């Protein structure tokens, strides 16, 4: 999910892609261990992806506030 102003953009990956991404990122300890070829292969996988764009001021505000309260902000993952 990404929030831009009052727009909420969401990309949902198929389960097989999510599993591969989890395994991939669980094994990346530093930039040096990032395997860009394997990463590209994961995104070349076939599956049903879902992408949506929604314009909703209230939901965008609530989602943004929820993210601010989450651990992601503290770890610098979401700015």
C-alpha positions, 0 to 999 in steps of 0.5 A: 500500500502506498498513500499519496495525498487522498489516494490509496494505491494497493498492489496485492501479490499472488501467494506464491510470489509473496512466499518467494519474496519473504524467503528472499528478504529473510535472507538479505542481511546487507546490500552485498547479499542482495541478489538482483538476478533472483529478485528479477526472477521473482517478479517474472513469475506468473500469477494474478496480481491485483492493483487498485487506486482509491480516492478517499480522504478519510481512509487515506488519513486513517491509513496514514495515521495507522502507519505512523503508529506502527513500528515501520516508522520507527525502523525507517521503512516508511517515511 
